[in-house]
Amino acid sequence: MPVWTWLGLQKGRATTPWPERPGPDGQDGVLGLPRFDAARCSTAQTGCTDCVAACPASAISRGAAGGVQLDYARCVGCQLCTEVCPEPAFTPSHDWAFGVRDKADLLHVSSEQNALPSEKEEPITAELEQELKAFGKSLHIRHVDAGSCNGCESELQALLNPFYNLHRLGIFFTPSPRFADLLLVTGPVTAAMREPLLRTYEAMPQPRWVMAVGTCATGGCTNGGGYACHQGLDGILPVDVWLPGCPPNPAALIEALLLLLRRRPQRVHGGRYESA
């Protein structure tokens, strides 16, 4: 008997029942994106901009009202802001990267006029209901690397291991865009990859969806905006779900895919977690 068969029989089923039923998500104790508490930020009073100067991805900036704003679309989770903030308004957390349907929900602004918006789920329109019916209970993904460092790709590969076993959720990767329902894009979209990316999108049948995965695809990360690189997918393709993170872990990827299929609710609105 092969040793792997023997080990499998000894250990039993390795696949987690999460997210369909309670079970481990494989991310216990993993440091995530920093939390921002605007009420603790004293930038408007003291003029402190230590976090702005420390952020390597320009995810933190001064807002119009004099306070600080955090753009999770560009955040790489380096935690430098949590180390230099004297208040602290920025604190470490175990929050995963999160998927949103509207990119504006990735921006957290520290001003009273930007109160937490309604967290009610958007209604399913007749058009969307028809699209969901067209997909049935399965989703086929065509992944395009548009200049990634391969960090996101390593997390995508983990989706197919025995623990996560993405296929059990009816979600599959396909090598051909002609059989794909979702175009999953990683990387900031280099100039050399723009045309292949657009051709891949055009080759997909209707209805089709697009997901921007990783901070490079959502905001350009530290390399976006250069002479040979775009600032991610914004303005290039119509994006249905934005998932930042450098890189987003497998659990975050699964949640974002289920968010796309309306099988999980959106957890973050206006850059704020529901539990915040």
For each residue, the residues with C-beta under 8 A, 3 or more apart:
1: 5 6
2: 5 6
3: 6 7
4: 7 8
5: 1 2 8 9
6: 1 2 3 9 10
7: 3 4 10 11
8: 4 5 11 12 14
9: 5 6 12
10: 6 7
11: 7 8 14
12: 8 9
13:
14: 8 11 162 163
15: 162 163 164 165 168
16: 23 24 25 26 163 164
17: 20 21 22 23
18: 21 22 23 24 25 251
19: 25 254 255 258 264
20: 17 169
21: 17 18
22: 17 18
23: 16 17 18
24: 16 18 28
25: 16 18 19 28 251
26: 16 163 164 249 250 251
27: 30 94 96 249 250 251
28: 24 25
29: 94
30: 27 94 96 249
31: 77 79 92 93 94
32: 77 93 94 95 96 97
33: 72 75 77 93 95 96 97 244 245
34: 70 75 77 79 81 82 90 91 92 93
35: 90 91 92 93 95 273 276
36: 41 68 70 89 90 108 110 271
37: 40 41 89 90 91
38: 41 67 68 89 108 109 110 111
39: 89
40: 37 87 88 89
41: 36 37 38 44 67 68 87 89 110
42: 45 46 48 87 89
43: 46 47 48 49 62 66 67 68 110
44: 41 65 66 67 110
45: 42
46: 42 43
47: 43
48: 42 43 51 86
49: 43 52 53 62 68
50: 53 54 84 85 86
51: 48 54 55 60 68 81 84 85 89 90
52: 49 55 60 61 62 68
53: 49 50 84
54: 50 51 80 81 83 84
55: 51 52 58 59 60 78 80 81
56: 76 78 80 222
57: 74 75 76 78 215 219 221 222
58: 55 61 74
59: 55 70 71 72 73 74 75 76 219
60: 51 52 55 68 69 70 71 81
61: 52 58 68 69 71
62: 43 49 52 66 67 68 69
63: 66 67 68 69 109 110 111
64: 111
65: 44 109 110 111 113
66: 43 44 62 63
67: 38 41 43 44 62 63 109 110 111
68: 36 38 41 43 49 51 52 60 61 62 63 89 110
69: 60 61 62 63 107 108 109 110
70: 34 36 59 60 75 107 108 271
71: 59 60 61 74 75 106 107 108 219
72: 33 59 75 97 98 106 107 108 244 271
73: 59 103 106 107 215 218 219 232 242 244
74: 57 58 59 71 215 218 219 220 221 244
75: 33 34 57 59 70 71 72 215 244 246
76: 56 57 59 215 221 222 246
77: 31 32 33 34 97 245 246
78: 55 56 57
79: 31 34 82 83 92
80: 54 55 56 83 84
81: 34 51 54 55 60 84 85 90
82: 34 79 85 88 90 91 92
83: 54 79 80
84: 50 51 53 54 80 81
85: 50 51 81 82 88 89 90
86: 48 50
87: 40 41 42
88: 40 82 85 91
89: 36 37 38 39 40 41 42 51 68 85 110
90: 34 35 36 37 51 81 82 85
91: 34 35 37 82 88
92: 31 34 35 79 82
93: 31 32 33 34 35
94: 27 29 30 31 32
95: 32 33 35 98 273
96: 27 30 32 33 245 248 249 251 252 255
97: 32 33 72 77 243 244 245 248 249 252
98: 72 95 243 244 252 255 256 266 267 268 273
99: 211 241 242 243 252 255 256 259 260 266
100: 103 105 106 241 242 266 268 269
101: 105 122 240 241 242 259 266
102: 105 242
103: 73 100 106 107 218 234 239 242
104: 107 270
105: 100 101 102 266 268 269 270 271
106: 71 72 73 100 103 218 219 242 244 268 271
107: 69 70 71 72 73 103 104 270 271
108: 36 38 69 70 71 72 270 271 272
109: 38 63 65 67 69 114 270 271
110: 36 38 41 43 44 63 65 67 68 69 89 114
111: 38 63 64 65 67 114
112: 115
113: 65
114: 109 110 111 270
115: 112 270
116: 119 269 270 272
117: 269 270
118: 269
119: 116 266 269 274
120:
121: 265 266
122: 101
123:
124: 128 129 132 262
125: 128 129
126: 129 130
127: 130 131
128: 124 125 131 132 262
129: 124 125 126 132 133
130: 126 127 133 134 207
131: 127 128 134 135 207
132: 124 128 129 135 261 262
133: 129 130 136
134: 130 131 207
135: 131 132 138 139 181 207 261
136: 133
137: 170
138: 135 170 171 172
139: 135 170 171 172 181 182 257 260 261
140: 172 173 174 179 180 181 182
141: 171 172 173 174 180 181 182 183 184
142: 173 174 175 176 177 179 180 182 183 184 200 204
143: 156 173 184 185 186
144: 183 184 185 186 193 196 197 200
145: 148 150 153 186 187 193
146: 185 186 187 188 189 190 193 194 197 217
147: 187 188 189 190 192 193 216 223 229
148: 145 151 152 153 186 187 214 216
149: 152 216
150: 145 153 154
151: 148 154 155 214 246 247
152: 148 149 155 156 186 187 213 214 216 217 247 248
153: 145 148 150 156 157 186
154: 150 151 157 158 247
155: 151 152 158 159 247 248 249 250 253
156: 143 152 153 159 184 186 213 253
157: 153 154 160 161
158: 154 155 161 163 164 250
159: 155 156 164 166 250 253 254
160: 157 164 165 166 167 173
161: 157 158 164 165
162: 14 15 165
163: 14 15 16 26 158
164: 15 16 26 158 159 160 161 250 251 254
165: 15 160 161 162 168
166: 159 160 169 171 172 254
167: 160 170 171 172
168: 15 165
169: 20 166 254 257 258
170: 137 138 139 167
171: 138 139 141 166 167 257
172: 138 139 140 141 166 167
173: 140 141 142 143 160
174: 140 141 142 179 180
175: 142
176: 142 179 180
177: 142 180 183 200 201 203 204
178: 203 204 205
179: 140 142 174 176
180: 140 141 142 174 176 177 183 204 208
181: 135 139 140 141 204 207 208 209
182: 139 140 141 142 208 209 210 211 257 260
183: 141 142 144 177 180 200 201 204 208 209 210 211 237
184: 141 142 143 144 156 211 213
185: 143 144 146 189 197 210 211 212 213 217 233 237
186: 143 144 145 146 148 152 153 156 213 214 216 217
187: 145 146 147 148 152 190 193 214 216 217
188: 146 147 216 217 220 221 223 224 229 230 231 232
189: 146 147 185 193 194 197 217 229 230 232 233 236
190: 146 147 187 193 194 228 229 230
191: 194 228 229 230
192: 147 228
193: 144 145 146 147 187 189 190 196 197
194: 146 189 190 191 197 198 230 236
195: 198 199
196: 144 193 199 200
197: 144 146 185 189 193 194 200 201 236 237
198: 194 195 201 202 236 237
199: 195 196 202 203
200: 142 144 177 183 196 197 203 204
201: 177 183 197 198 204 208 210 237
202: 198 199
203: 177 178 199 200
204: 142 177 178 180 181 183 200 201 208
205: 178 208
206:
207: 130 131 134 135 181
208: 180 181 182 183 201 204 205
209: 181 182 183 240 241 260
210: 182 183 185 201 233 237 238 239 240 241
211: 99 182 183 184 185 239 240 241 242 243 256 257 260
212: 185 217 218 232 233 239 241 242 243
213: 152 156 184 185 186 217 243 248 253 256
214: 148 151 152 186 187 217 218 221 243 244 245 246 247 248
215: 57 73 74 75 76 218 219 220 221 244 245 246
216: 147 148 149 152 186 187 188 219 220 221 223 224 232 246
217: 146 152 185 186 187 188 189 212 213 214 232 233
218: 73 74 103 106 212 214 215 232 233 242 243 244
219: 57 59 71 73 74 106 215 216 224 231 232 234 244
220: 74 188 215 216 223 224 225 229 230 231 232
221: 57 74 76 188 214 215 216 224 232 246
222: 56 57 76
223: 147 188 216 220 226 229
224: 188 216 219 220 221 229 230 231 232
225: 220 229 230 231
226: 223 229
227:
228: 190 191 192
229: 147 188 189 190 191 220 223 224 225 226
230: 188 189 190 191 194 220 224 225 233 235 236
231: 188 219 220 224 225 234 235
232: 73 188 189 212 216 217 218 219 220 221 224
233: 185 189 210 212 217 218 230 236 237 239
234: 103 219 231 239
235: 230 231
236: 189 194 197 198 230 233
237: 183 185 197 198 201 210 233
238: 210
239: 103 210 211 212 233 234 242
240: 101 209 210 211 260
241: 99 100 101 209 210 211 212 256 259 260
242: 73 99 100 101 102 103 106 211 212 218 239
243: 97 98 99 211 212 213 214 218 248 252 253 256
244: 33 72 73 74 75 97 98 106 214 215 218 219 248
245: 33 77 96 97 214 215 248 249 252
246: 75 76 77 151 214 215 216 221
247: 151 152 154 155 214
248: 96 97 152 155 213 214 243 244 245 252 253 256
249: 26 27 30 96 97 155 245 252 253
250: 26 27 155 158 159 164 253 254
251: 18 25 26 27 96 164 254 255
252: 96 97 98 99 243 245 248 249 255 256
253: 155 156 159 213 243 248 249 250 256 257
254: 19 159 164 166 169 250 251 257 258
255: 19 96 98 99 251 252 258 259 264 267
256: 98 99 211 213 241 243 248 252 253 259 260
257: 139 169 171 182 211 253 254 260 261
258: 19 169 254 255 261 263 264
259: 99 101 241 255 256 262 263 264 265 266
260: 99 139 182 209 211 240 241 256 257
261: 132 135 139 257 258
262: 124 128 132 259
263: 258 259
264: 19 255 258 259
265: 121 259
266: 98 99 100 101 105 119 121 259 269
267: 98 255 273 274
268: 98 100 105 106 271 272 273 274
269: 100 105 116 117 118 119 266 272 274
270: 104 105 107 108 109 114 115 116 117
271: 36 70 72 105 106 107 108 109 268
272: 108 116 268 269 276
273: 35 95 98 267 268 276
274: 119 267 268 269
275:
276: 35 272 273
